[in-house]
């Protein structure tokens, strides 16, 4: 009995090194402010766990409010679920969560 040969389709070869270099070039251009920002999407989470962010930073409500220029009462309302951070506040809280040192540095320089 003759064996049948089945040809499996192959994927085109990828140049992974070139893809990595392209990604690095894009990141550098973005960091330098030279990128076309219209080509990027911004993701803002629907919800932010303010209490968890503050706890990770080891700050009291008073310290967090003072450091990030948020009314203490507003912070309490967010943490107790009476209100949700909206728009710019949600973006700021996301930045604080992901890059707290950068935010603190930006707020203390100058």
OpenMM code with the backbone's topology and positions (N, CA, C; nanometers):
from openmm import Vec3, app, unit

residues = "UNK UNK UNK UNK UNK UNK UNK UNK UNK UNK UNK UNK UNK UNK UNK UNK UNK UNK UNK UNK UNK UNK UNK UNK UNK UNK UNK UNK UNK UNK UNK UNK UNK UNK UNK UNK UNK UNK UNK UNK UNK UNK UNK UNK UNK UNK UNK UNK UNK UNK UNK UNK UNK UNK UNK UNK UNK UNK UNK UNK UNK UNK UNK UNK UNK UNK UNK UNK UNK UNK UNK UNK UNK UNK UNK UNK UNK UNK UNK UNK UNK UNK UNK UNK UNK UNK UNK UNK UNK UNK UNK UNK UNK UNK UNK UNK UNK UNK UNK UNK UNK UNK UNK UNK UNK UNK UNK UNK UNK UNK".split()
positions = [
    Vec3(0.0812, -0.1166, 0.0000),
    Vec3(0.0000, 0.0000, 0.0000),
    Vec3(0.0872, 0.1252, 0.0000),
    Vec3(0.0525, 0.2207, -0.0853),
    Vec3(0.1296, 0.3438, -0.0963),
    Vec3(0.0864, 0.4424, 0.0112),
    Vec3(0.1845, 0.5109, 0.0659),
    Vec3(0.1542, 0.6122, 0.1677),
    Vec3(0.1132, 0.7415, 0.0990),
    Vec3(0.0122, 0.8041, 0.1557),
    Vec3(-0.0295, 0.9342, 0.1048),
    Vec3(0.0497, 1.0424, 0.1771),
    Vec3(0.0922, 1.1373, 0.1006),
    Vec3(0.1618, 1.2509, 0.1595),
    Vec3(0.0637, 1.3664, 0.1685),
    Vec3(0.0519, 1.4189, 0.2891),
    Vec3(-0.0366, 1.5328, 0.3106),
    Vec3(0.0504, 1.6552, 0.3312),
    Vec3(0.0239, 1.7558, 0.2506),
    Vec3(0.1020, 1.8786, 0.2624),
    Vec3(0.0296, 1.9727, 0.3593),
    Vec3(0.0978, 2.0059, 0.4651),
    Vec3(0.0423, 2.0959, 0.5655),
    Vec3(0.0795, 2.2384, 0.5268),
    Vec3(-0.0207, 2.3266, 0.5230),
    Vec3(0.0124, 2.4651, 0.4879),
    Vec3(0.1058, 2.5257, 0.5925),
    Vec3(0.1997, 2.6015, 0.5470),
    Vec3(0.2944, 2.6653, 0.6381),
    Vec3(0.2627, 2.8140, 0.6483),
    Vec3(0.2944, 2.8652, 0.7624),
    Vec3(0.2769, 3.0093, 0.7833),
    Vec3(0.3953, 3.0821, 0.7224),
    Vec3(0.3698, 3.2041, 0.6796),
    Vec3(0.4842, 3.2815, 0.6305),
    Vec3(0.5823, 3.3045, 0.7450),
    Vec3(0.7077, 3.3051, 0.7133),
    Vec3(0.8101, 3.3275, 0.8164),
    Vec3(0.7986, 3.4691, 0.8701),
    Vec3(0.8116, 3.4792, 1.0018),
    Vec3(0.8094, 3.6097, 1.0670),
    Vec3(0.9520, 3.6506, 1.0982),
    Vec3(0.9762, 3.7772, 1.0869),
    Vec3(1.1054, 3.8308, 1.1279),
    Vec3(1.0854, 3.8926, 1.2662),
    Vec3(1.0956, 3.8087, 1.3675),
    Vec3(1.0675, 3.8506, 1.5050),
    Vec3(1.1596, 3.9644, 1.5478),
    Vec3(1.2841, 3.9571, 1.5118),
    Vec3(1.3793, 4.0627, 1.5491),
    Vec3(1.3350, 4.1967, 1.4911),
    Vec3(1.2902, 4.1952, 1.3671),
    Vec3(1.2440, 4.3197, 1.3036),
    Vec3(1.1184, 4.3720, 1.3732),
    Vec3(1.0295, 4.2809, 1.4138),
    Vec3(0.9082, 4.3223, 1.4847),
    Vec3(0.9427, 4.3851, 1.6186),
    Vec3(1.0396, 4.3274, 1.6884),
    Vec3(1.0818, 4.3828, 1.8179),
    Vec3(1.1432, 4.5208, 1.7985),
    Vec3(1.2294, 4.5338, 1.7000),
    Vec3(1.2919, 4.6637, 1.6730),
    Vec3(1.1880, 4.7686, 1.6359),
    Vec3(1.0884, 4.7297, 1.5578),
    Vec3(0.9819, 4.8228, 1.5196),
    Vec3(0.9047, 4.8684, 1.6430),
    Vec3(0.8748, 4.7741, 1.7310),
    Vec3(0.8049, 4.8086, 1.8542),
    Vec3(0.8858, 4.9016, 1.9422),
    Vec3(1.0151, 4.8769, 1.9486),
    Vec3(1.1029, 4.9640, 2.0284),
    Vec3(1.1097, 5.1036, 1.9676),
    Vec3(1.1157, 5.1113, 1.8369),
    Vec3(1.1184, 5.2412, 1.7694),
    Vec3(0.9898, 5.3185, 1.7964),
    Vec3(0.8763, 5.2483, 1.7909),
    Vec3(0.7480, 5.3135, 1.8185),
    Vec3(0.7416, 5.3626, 1.9626),
    Vec3(0.7888, 5.2806, 2.0559),
    Vec3(0.7871, 5.3198, 2.1974),
    Vec3(0.8755, 5.4413, 2.2210),
    Vec3(0.9915, 5.4435, 2.1584),
    Vec3(1.0828, 5.5569, 2.1726),
    Vec3(1.0217, 5.6840, 2.1153),
    Vec3(0.9615, 5.6735, 1.9980),
    Vec3(0.8966, 5.7897, 1.9369),
    Vec3(0.7839, 5.8404, 2.0264),
    Vec3(0.7083, 5.7484, 2.0849),
    Vec3(0.5995, 5.7872, 2.1740),
    Vec3(0.6546, 5.8582, 2.2971),
    Vec3(0.7611, 5.8031, 2.3556),
    Vec3(0.8217, 5.8618, 2.4751),
    Vec3(0.8785, 6.0009, 2.4480),
    Vec3(0.9296, 6.0214, 2.3274),
    Vec3(0.9868, 6.1515, 2.2910),
    Vec3(0.8803, 6.2516, 2.2470),
    Vec3(0.7559, 6.2054, 2.2356),
    Vec3(0.6485, 6.2943, 2.1912),
    Vec3(0.6461, 6.3120, 2.0408),
    Vec3(0.7112, 6.2231, 1.9684),
    Vec3(0.7194, 6.2338, 1.8232),
    Vec3(0.6207, 6.1426, 1.7514),
    Vec3(0.5475, 6.0612, 1.8255),
    Vec3(0.4554, 5.9651, 1.7642),
    Vec3(0.3258, 6.0332, 1.7255),
    Vec3(0.2593, 5.9768, 1.6270),
    Vec3(0.1272, 6.0236, 1.5859),
    Vec3(0.0272, 5.9647, 1.6846),
    Vec3(-0.0117, 6.0450, 1.7826),
    Vec3(-0.0974, 5.9941, 1.8896),
    Vec3(-0.2356, 5.9537, 1.8409),
    Vec3(-0.2735, 5.9959, 1.7231),
    Vec3(-0.4035, 5.9544, 1.6706),
    Vec3(-0.4056, 5.8051, 1.6390),
    Vec3(-0.2897, 5.7431, 1.6354),
    Vec3(-0.2793, 5.5997, 1.6059),
    Vec3(-0.2888, 5.5129, 1.7317),
    Vec3(-0.3003, 5.5751, 1.8480),
    Vec3(-0.3028, 5.5014, 1.9735),
    Vec3(-0.4384, 5.5156, 2.0412),
    Vec3(-0.4799, 5.4099, 2.1088),
    Vec3(-0.6036, 5.4114, 2.1849),
    Vec3(-0.5710, 5.4211, 2.3327),
    Vec3(-0.6518, 5.4946, 2.4046),
    Vec3(-0.6348, 5.5068, 2.5487),
    Vec3(-0.7423, 5.4221, 2.6156),
    Vec3(-0.7010, 5.3404, 2.7100),
    Vec3(-0.7970, 5.2578, 2.7842),
    Vec3(-0.8128, 5.3151, 2.9239),
    Vec3(-0.9346, 5.3542, 2.9567),
    Vec3(-0.9653, 5.4019, 3.0910),
    Vec3(-1.0580, 5.2988, 3.1540),
    Vec3(-1.0165, 5.2384, 3.2652),
    Vec3(-1.1007, 5.1361, 3.3287),
    Vec3(-1.2364, 5.1922, 3.3689),
    Vec3(-1.3375, 5.1068, 3.3655),
    Vec3(-1.4726, 5.1478, 3.4059),
    Vec3(-1.4814, 5.1725, 3.5560),
    Vec3(-1.4062, 5.0945, 3.6329),
    Vec3(-1.4072, 5.1108, 3.7777),
    Vec3(-1.2639, 5.1146, 3.8286),
    Vec3(-1.2482, 5.1795, 3.9421),
    Vec3(-1.1171, 5.1906, 4.0058),
    Vec3(-1.1369, 5.1605, 4.1541),
    Vec3(-1.0558, 5.0722, 4.2092),
    Vec3(-1.0642, 5.0390, 4.3508),
    Vec3(-0.9727, 5.1337, 4.4288),
    Vec3(-1.0308, 5.2462, 4.4672),
    Vec3(-0.9537, 5.3527, 4.5314),
    Vec3(-0.8943, 5.3059, 4.6637),
    Vec3(-0.9715, 5.2336, 4.7419),
    Vec3(-0.9220, 5.1853, 4.8716),
    Vec3(-0.7992, 5.0957, 4.8518),
    Vec3(-0.8032, 5.0081, 4.7520),
    Vec3(-0.6907, 4.9174, 4.7260),
    Vec3(-0.5672, 4.9956, 4.6809),
    Vec3(-0.5871, 5.0975, 4.5996),
    Vec3(-0.4744, 5.1804, 4.5541),
    Vec3(-0.4095, 5.2475, 4.6741),
    Vec3(-0.4919, 5.3082, 4.7576),
    Vec3(-0.4402, 5.3780, 4.8759),
    Vec3(-0.3689, 5.2803, 4.9692),
    Vec3(-0.4261, 5.1627, 4.9871),
    Vec3(-0.3654, 5.0621, 5.0749),
    Vec3(-0.2295, 5.0170, 5.0212),
    Vec3(-0.2195, 4.9960, 4.8892),
    Vec3(-0.0908, 4.9557, 4.8300),
    Vec3(0.0159, 5.0613, 4.8526),
    Vec3(-0.0255, 5.1861, 4.8571),
    Vec3(0.0705, 5.2945, 4.8803),
    Vec3(0.0998, 5.3132, 5.0289),
    Vec3(0.0221, 5.2475, 5.1142),
    Vec3(0.0435, 5.2589, 5.2587),
    Vec3(0.0105, 5.3964, 5.3123),
    Vec3(-0.0885, 5.4610, 5.2535),
    Vec3(-0.1241, 5.5974, 5.2942),
    Vec3(-0.2576, 5.5986, 5.3685),
    Vec3(-0.2667, 5.6908, 5.4627),
    Vec3(-0.3957, 5.7156, 5.5273),
    Vec3(-0.4829, 5.7928, 5.4282),
    Vec3(-0.6113, 5.8030, 5.4582),
    Vec3(-0.6993, 5.8819, 5.3719),
    Vec3(-0.6518, 6.0267, 5.3667),
    Vec3(-0.6142, 6.0810, 5.4818),
    Vec3(-0.5700, 6.2207, 5.4875),
    Vec3(-0.4446, 6.2424, 5.4031),
    Vec3(-0.3490, 6.1506, 5.4138),
    Vec3(-0.2243, 6.1648, 5.3390),
    Vec3(-0.2495, 6.1514, 5.1876),
    Vec3(-0.3298, 6.0521, 5.1487),
    Vec3(-0.3600, 6.0312, 5.0070),
    Vec3(-0.4297, 6.1540, 4.9494),
    Vec3(-0.5287, 6.2048, 5.0233),
    Vec3(-0.6036, 6.3225, 4.9771),
    Vec3(-0.5119, 6.4430, 4.9594),
    Vec3(-0.4241, 6.4653, 5.0552),
    Vec3(-0.3330, 6.5791, 5.0469),
    Vec3(-0.2311, 6.5618, 4.9353),
    Vec3(-0.1744, 6.4417, 4.9238),
    Vec3(-0.0714, 6.4154, 4.8232),
    Vec3(-0.1232, 6.4355, 4.6818),
    Vec3(-0.2469, 6.3905, 4.6564),
    Vec3(-0.2999, 6.3926, 4.5200),
    Vec3(-0.4094, 6.4964, 4.4989),
    Vec3(-0.4208, 6.5917, 4.5910),
    Vec3(-0.5133, 6.7055, 4.5781),
    Vec3(-0.6574, 6.6609, 4.5558),
    Vec3(-0.7003, 6.5665, 4.6402),
    Vec3(-0.8383, 6.5177, 4.6357),
    Vec3(-0.9016, 6.5524, 4.7692),
    Vec3(-1.0241, 6.5998, 4.7673),
    Vec3(-1.0932, 6.6266, 4.8930),
    Vec3(-1.1073, 6.4961, 4.9708),
    Vec3(-1.0785, 6.5015, 5.0992),
    Vec3(-1.0865, 6.3813, 5.1825),
    Vec3(-1.2276, 6.3220, 5.1791),
    Vec3(-1.3272, 6.4067, 5.1822),
    Vec3(-1.4671, 6.3600, 5.1794),
    Vec3(-1.4966, 6.2870, 5.0474),
    Vec3(-1.4439, 6.3390, 4.9382),
    Vec3(-1.4620, 6.2742, 4.8081),
    Vec3(-1.3964, 6.1371, 4.8087),
    Vec3(-1.2766, 6.1299, 4.8630),
    Vec3(-1.2050, 6.0030, 4.8745),
    Vec3(-1.2873, 5.9028, 4.9552),
    Vec3(-1.3429, 5.9476, 5.0673),
    Vec3(-1.4257, 5.8604, 5.1505),
    Vec3(-1.5497, 5.8128, 5.0737),
    Vec3(-1.6112, 5.9037, 4.9989),
    Vec3(-1.7289, 5.8663, 4.9190),
    Vec3(-1.6931, 5.7596, 4.8157),
    Vec3(-1.5777, 5.7731, 4.7516),
    Vec3(-1.5333, 5.6726, 4.6541),
    Vec3(-1.5108, 5.5382, 4.7228),
    Vec3(-1.4400, 5.5406, 4.8337),
    Vec3(-1.4052, 5.4165, 4.9020),
    Vec3(-1.5272, 5.3449, 4.9590),
    Vec3(-1.6273, 5.4200, 4.9999),
    Vec3(-1.7458, 5.3599, 5.0603),
    Vec3(-1.8561, 5.3346, 4.9579),
    Vec3(-1.8268, 5.3598, 4.8308),
    Vec3(-1.9208, 5.3282, 4.7243),
    Vec3(-2.0367, 5.4244, 4.7076),
    Vec3(-2.0308, 5.5397, 4.7730),
    Vec3(-2.1380, 5.6382, 4.7581),
    Vec3(-2.1261, 5.7124, 4.6253),
    Vec3(-2.0028, 5.7204, 4.5752),
    Vec3(-1.9772, 5.7855, 4.4460),
    Vec3(-1.8691, 5.7075, 4.3744),
    Vec3(-1.8630, 5.7250, 4.2426),
    Vec3(-1.7596, 5.6631, 4.1594),
    Vec3(-1.6749, 5.7725, 4.0977),
    Vec3(-1.5430, 5.7550, 4.0932),
    Vec3(-1.4586, 5.8535, 4.0237),
    Vec3(-1.4993, 5.8603, 3.8763),
    Vec3(-1.5042, 5.9804, 3.8231),
    Vec3(-1.5439, 6.0009, 3.6841),
    Vec3(-1.4298, 6.0639, 3.6046),
    Vec3(-1.4311, 6.0463, 3.4738),
    Vec3(-1.3401, 6.1121, 3.3797),
    Vec3(-1.1975, 6.1280, 3.4270),
    Vec3(-1.1542, 6.2538, 3.4406),
    Vec3(-1.0146, 6.2815, 3.4769),
    Vec3(-0.9729, 6.2198, 3.6107),
    Vec3(-1.0636, 6.2130, 3.7060),
    Vec3(-1.0295, 6.1533, 3.8359),
    Vec3(-0.9979, 6.0052, 3.8189),
    Vec3(-1.0759, 5.9353, 3.7365),
    Vec3(-1.0516, 5.7927, 3.7127),
    Vec3(-0.9185, 5.7729, 3.6416),
    Vec3(-0.8864, 5.8627, 3.5498),
    Vec3(-0.7575, 5.8547, 3.4797),
    Vec3(-0.6433, 5.8788, 3.5774),
    Vec3(-0.6555, 5.9822, 3.6607),
    Vec3(-0.5507, 6.0109, 3.7595),
    Vec3(-0.5322, 5.8929, 3.8544),
    Vec3(-0.6407, 5.8354, 3.9010),
    Vec3(-0.6313, 5.7209, 3.9921),
    Vec3(-0.5664, 5.6012, 3.9237),
    Vec3(-0.5944, 5.5816, 3.7964),
    Vec3(-0.5307, 5.4724, 3.7214),
    Vec3(-0.3806, 5.4965, 3.7116),
    Vec3(-0.3416, 5.6210, 3.6856),
    Vec3(-0.1988, 5.6545, 3.6804),
    Vec3(-0.1328, 5.6352, 3.8164),
    Vec3(-0.2003, 5.6781, 3.9215),
    Vec3(-0.1465, 5.6597, 4.0565),
    Vec3(-0.1287, 5.5110, 4.0851),
    Vec3(-0.2247, 5.4308, 4.0432),
    Vec3(-0.2184, 5.2864, 4.0655),
    Vec3(-0.1009, 5.2242, 3.9909),
    Vec3(-0.0806, 5.2632, 3.8664),
    Vec3(0.0217, 5.1990, 3.7827),
    Vec3(0.1603, 5.2606, 3.7971),
    Vec3(0.1662, 5.3914, 3.8168),
    Vec3(0.2952, 5.4619, 3.8233),
    Vec3(0.2953, 5.5663, 3.9344),
    Vec3(0.2816, 5.5236, 4.0600),
    Vec3(0.2701, 5.6212, 4.1689),
    Vec3(0.3910, 5.7132, 4.1818),
    Vec3(0.5097, 5.6604, 4.1621),
    Vec3(0.6300, 5.7453, 4.1750),
    Vec3(0.6331, 5.8531, 4.0675),
    Vec3(0.5954, 5.8173, 3.9468),
    Vec3(0.5941, 5.9152, 3.8377),
    Vec3(0.4939, 6.0271, 3.8660),
    Vec3(0.3775, 5.9905, 3.9173),
    Vec3(0.2760, 6.0917, 3.9492),
    Vec3(0.3257, 6.1819, 4.0610),
    Vec3(0.3808, 6.1224, 4.1675),
    Vec3(0.4319, 6.2035, 4.2779),
    Vec3(0.5454, 6.2937, 4.2331),
    Vec3(0.6323, 6.2401, 4.1482),
    Vec3(0.7445, 6.3199, 4.0953),
    Vec3(0.6911, 6.4367, 4.0119),
    Vec3(0.5927, 6.4111, 3.9299),
    Vec3(0.5348, 6.5171, 3.8457),
    Vec3(0.4683, 6.6245, 3.9300),
    Vec3(0.4083, 6.5845, 4.0407),
    Vec3(0.3383, 6.6816, 4.1259),
    Vec3(0.4314, 6.7596, 4.2165),
    Vec3(0.5537, 6.7113, 4.2363),
    Vec3(0.6455, 6.7822, 4.3263),
    Vec3(0.7533, 6.8609, 4.2515),
    Vec3(0.7708, 6.8362, 4.1242),
    Vec3(0.8716, 6.9105, 4.0489),
    Vec3(0.8230, 7.0508, 4.0183),
    Vec3(0.9175, 7.1420, 4.0134),
    Vec3(0.8853, 7.2778, 3.9705),
    Vec3(0.8579, 7.3641, 4.0833),
] * unit.nanometer
topology = app.Topology()
chain = topology.addChain("A")
for resn in residues:
    res = topology.addResidue(resn, chain)
    for name in ("N", "CA", "C"):
        topology.addAtom(name, app.Element.getBySymbol(name[0]), res)
